[in-house]
């Protein structure tokens, strides 16, 4: 399978370098200098991943990220010259899966792209049979990466799925923020653990009354109740 990546970046040099490195790895890329032009592709032939700059003429990357995330859980990487923690947190709150600060190594970007695609692939067991985990009213179909809450299917991002799966695999176990960062974001993530709090907040907002508890001064856990 050849993955299609949409790039929205108004700097011609970065456009050329990023697209060249991704094409060398076998990806098909579409490059735009404005989010408004990328919207046409999004509506007609949505890419498998988006790489978005923040500072763009017209609609900025944050707004386009928000529009994409409202309709899809496709992986999104934000690239920006802004290095403030608040900018990274805002990007994650709006649904991006990763944040890379300029200047960056094209090889690092390629590595993050590969990692996100790997995480987005359905996880299968050795017999290729459908796996299901049930905790209270939460049902997770692992192979199909589908999540049901109280009988209703919910669209989730890659990181929302990975975090809920981790909790469901270990109900009642408390995970520290550092452990959650390593499991969900990977060992090479060097951002703030505020990203964990923001993702938990999004999950709680999406899944009303989910028993995702705060362990004060430590982290979080998914409580498993005895349900008849």
N, C-alpha and C positions, 0 to 999 in steps of 0.2 A: 504493500500500500504506500502510495506517495502522498505525504501530508501537504496540505495547502496552508501557507502562512500569509496573513495580511499584515503589512508593515505600514504604519502611518508616522511619517517623519519628514520634516520640512528641510532638513539639512542634506543637500545632495551628496556630500562626502560620506555621511553616515549611512544614507540610503544605499550607496554603492557598496560600501564595505560589508554592511550587514547582509544585504541580499547576496553578495558574492560568496560569503562564508556559508550561508544557509543553502544556496544552490549547490555548492561543492559537496555538501553532506547529503544531497539528493532531494531536498525539499523544493516544492514549487512555490514561488513567492509572487505576491502582487504588492506593488509599492505605490503609496499615495502621499502627497504632501499636505492634504487637508482631510479632516474627518468627514466633511460633507461629501467628498468624492468617494471615500471608502464606504459610506452608507449605502451607495448603490450596489456595491459588491455584497455587502452584508445582507441586503434584501433579496438578491437574485442567486448568489452562489456563495454562501457563508464559508469562510476559511475554517480550518481545523484549529487555528490558533491566531491570536492577534498580538502584535508587538506595537505598543502605542507610546509615542512621545507625549509629554504633557503640554509643553508650550508650543501651540500650533496657531496658525492664522485662522480666525473664525472660531468654530467650536474647539474647546481644548480637549486633551486626552481624558481628563477626569469625566467629563460629561459623556463622551463617547463610550468610555468604559462602563459607565452606569447604564447607558442605553442597551449595550450588549448584554450585560449581566441580568437585566430585567427580563430578557427573553431566552437566554441560553447559559449553560455552564461551561462553554468553550474556554480553554485556558487563555489567560491574558497576562502578558508581561508588560509592565510599565517601565519605560526608560526616561530619565529626566536629569537635567543639570542641577535640579534642586536636591540638596543633601540634608535638608532638615528632617528630623524625625517625624514631625507633624505631617509632612508631605507623604512620607512612606505610609504612615498610619492611615491617612485619608485614602490613599490608593488601595490599601488592603480592605478598608471599610467599604469601599465602593465595589469590591469584588474581584480585584486583581489577584492573581496567584503568585506573582513575584514582582520585585521592584529592583531595578538596576540603575545605579547612579553613573552619569557621565563624568569623566571619560571612563569607558569600560573596555575590557578585552573582548574582542569578537569571539574568541574561543570560549570565554566564560559564558557569553550569551548562548552559544551553541550548546554548551553543556547543560545549561538551565532549560533550554528548549527540549533537549532529549529527555531530561528528567521529568518534565511535565507531561510529555507524551507517554512516557513509560507509566507514570502514575494514572493517566487517564485510560489506559488499556484495561479491559475487563480482566479481573483476576480469576483464574480457573484452578481447580484442584487437579490431582493426577489422573482422575478418571473422567475429567471434563464434564462432571455432573454439576447441576445447579446447586450452589450452596446458599443456605439461608440462616440468618441469625435473628432470633427474636428476643427482645428485652422489653418487658411490659407491653406497651402498645407500639413499640418501635420494631419494624421488620426491615431487615436489610438483605437484599439479594446481591451477593458478592459478585458473581460473574457478570451480571447485567448492570451492576453499579446502580441499582434502583433502591430507593428508600421510601417506605410507607410509614405514616404516623396516623394512628387511629383509623386505619383503613383507607387513607387517602395518600396517593403518590405525590411526592414533592420533588421539584427540580432542585438540585444542589450543585454547588461548585465542587471541583476536585478536592480542595482542602476540606470543605464541609463533610464530604463523603469520607475522606481518610480519617478525620477526627472522630466522627460518629462510629465508624467501623472499629477503630481502636478502643473506644469506650465500650462498645457492645461486646467486643471479644473479651473484655476484662471488666464485667459489671462489678460495681461496688469498690473497685480498686481506685485509690487516689493517685493521680498523676501530677507530678510537679510541672510547672511551666517549662522548665528546661527539658524535661522528658518529652513533653508535647511538641516543643520546637523541633527536637531531634527526629521524632517519629513522623511528623506531618510536613515540616519544612525541609528536613534533611540536615545532616551533620555539617554541611558547608554553609548553612545560613548564619549570618552574623548580625542580623537586625535585632531590634528590641523585643523582649518578651511581651510587650504590649500587643503584639500581633496575635498572641494567644487569646488575650482578653477580648480583643475586637472580634475574633472569629467565634468565640463562645457567645458573645452578645448577639451576633448575627444568627447563630443557631437557635438560641432561646427565642428570638423574635420570630423566626420562621416556624418553629415547632412549639406551639403554645402549650405551656404546662409540662414540658419535657423535664423529667427529674434529673437535670444536669446541675449538680450541686457545687457550690464553692467550698473548698476546704481552706479556710482562712489562714493566710500566711504560708500556704503551700501550693495549691493548685486547684484541680477539679476532679470530679468523679461522676459517673452515671449510676444513680441508685436503681437497684433492681428490687421491685416489690413482688410479693406473692399475690398473683392475680388468678382468680379462679376461671 
